[in-house]
Amino acid sequence: MQVAQNVGSTLRPTPEMVEIIENVKKFREALETIRDFGEKMKKYADSFGTIDGRSAFKLYDTYGLPHRTDDGDGAREGYRGGREGL
C-alpha cells in the first residue's frame, strides 16, 4: 500500500501534458464565460416581454419589419408578438 502511494506522488506530467492541461483550463473558462453571457442575455431579452400591436405596426410602418418576422424568428428565441391593436 505504501509503495503505491509513493509511486503516485513522484509522477509528474510531461511538459506536453502540462500545456494540454493549461489549454483545457483556458477552454473551460471560455465556455463558462460564454454560458454566463448567454444567461445574462436571456434575462435581458426576457425583460422585453410581448410587443403590443401598435408597436408592431410602428415597426412595420417605420422600418418595414413585417409582423411575421416577429412571430417566426422571435418565437424560436422565446419572444412573443401581440396582434392586439393591429
C-alpha positions in Angstrom: 0.0 0.0 0.0 2.8 2.4 0.9 4.7 1.6 -2.3 1.7 2.6 -4.4 1.3 5.9 -2.6 5.0 6.7 -3.1 4.8 5.9 -6.8 1.8 8.1 -7.4 3.4 11.1 -5.6 6.6 11.0 -7.7 4.9 11.0 -11.1 4.9 14.4 -12.8 3.1 15.3 -16.1 5.3 15.8 -19.1 5.7 19.4 -20.5 3.4 18.4 -23.3 0.7 17.3 -20.8 1.2 20.5 -18.8 0.5 22.5 -21.9 -2.6 20.4 -22.7 -3.9 20.8 -19.2 -3.5 24.6 -19.3 -5.3 24.7 -22.7 -8.1 22.7 -21.3 -8.4 25.0 -18.3 -8.5 28.1 -20.6 -11.1 26.4 -22.8 -13.3 25.6 -19.8 -13.0 29.3 -18.6 -14.0 30.4 -22.1 -17.1 28.1 -22.1 -18.1 29.4 -18.7 -17.8 33.0 -19.9 -20.0 32.2 -22.9 -22.5 30.4 -20.7 -22.6 33.4 -18.3 -23.1 35.8 -21.2 -25.9 33.7 -22.6 -27.7 33.6 -19.2 -27.3 37.4 -18.9 -28.6 38.0 -22.4 -31.6 35.6 -21.8 -32.5 37.7 -18.7 -32.2 40.9 -20.7 -34.3 39.6 -23.5 -37.0 38.2 -21.1 -37.4 41.7 -19.7 -38.9 42.9 -23.1 -42.0 40.6 -23.0 -44.7 41.0 -25.6 -44.8 43.6 -28.3 -48.2 45.1 -28.5 -50.0 45.5 -31.8 -49.5 49.3 -32.0 -45.7 48.9 -31.6 -45.6 46.0 -34.0 -47.4 48.2 -36.6 -45.0 51.1 -36.0 -42.0 48.7 -36.5 -43.6 47.6 -39.8 -44.6 51.1 -40.9 -41.4 52.9 -39.9 -38.7 50.2 -40.6 -40.5 47.7 -42.8 -40.2 44.9 -40.2 -43.0 42.5 -41.1 -45.0 41.1 -38.2 -44.3 37.5 -39.4 -40.6 38.1 -38.6 -41.7 38.7 -35.0 -43.7 35.5 -35.0 -41.2 33.3 -36.7 -37.6 34.3 -35.8 -38.6 35.8 -32.5 -40.8 32.9 -31.5 -37.9 30.5 -31.9 -36.0 32.6 -29.4 -38.9 32.8 -27.0 -40.2 36.2 -27.9 -43.9 36.9 -28.4 -45.6 39.4 -30.6 -49.1 40.7 -30.0 -51.7 41.3 -32.7 -53.9 43.3 -30.4 -54.4 46.8 -31.7 -53.4 46.0 -35.3 
